[in-house]
Amino acid sequence: MNEPTNEQMQKEAKIKQDICEIGRKVYEKGFGAANDGNISVRLSTNEIWITPTGVSKGALQPEMLVKVNGQGEVLEGELRPTSEMKMHLKVYEMRPDIGGIVHVHPPYATAFAIAGLPLDFATLPESVVLLGTIPVAKYATPSSQALPESIASHVMNHQGVLLENHGALTWGKDLQTAYYLMESLEFTAKINWIARQMNGARELSVERVQELVALREKMGFMGETPAGVICPPGIDVCSASEQSTSIKESQTLTVKIDEQQMEQIVNRVTEAVISRLQLPKIK
Ligand SMILES: [Zn+2]
């Protein structure tokens, strides 16, 4: 194997620093207790830096991190990688565009996960545009093979999931993005919980949601809208019944959306929102 260049070494040192910094942030924010949670960054196609098992995210040091390949074999590092590594590897395998992943147990989002309630309501404009909908992945024992399998059907069309009776997982083009998505996810869960206590979790009107969906398209955000319509950047219009997009389909993300497609998206969102509004609200 070739000796790493100075540039490579600096890049890896920066990745490790970033992971430790995000670790401190999630710990300080109370997104996990004791050794909860795990964080990873993809360095190249087959090299991933990930947090070790048994270390508090608030006490991470660069030398504790572990480099693994796509199969989870350790390439570098003294400690064992997190036991929840398989769900990280699953996301990286399915989404070549993803560069960073955060898994934690933030209290409000985890409460929704325990209740089995997805974050799919149109109450906050920022959540509609930036986060999209966050589904609940069926319960699977942490660290088991069933866990990556339970998230697989949500990976293509969302930016994160609630893990039933467990916590939350977000993925982004880089670690910072994945972390901000986690912050937004928890914030959305918290505000909606508080609003529900006031009997005031009123959803935005169809027109307002349409405007937000158009804005979302313009800004190139990915994921479903609260209406259940998939609107990744540049991807063709998909119906809610086509949620499990295959890996191959994800590679068509470069197709540009034209005006006619945009109109179709808006129409579908309108239909979906209208049908949704006729459903009884979750109390
Ligand atoms: Zn966990």
Residues whose N, C-alpha, C, O or C-beta is under 5 A from the ligand:
A	BS01	ZN	G37 G167
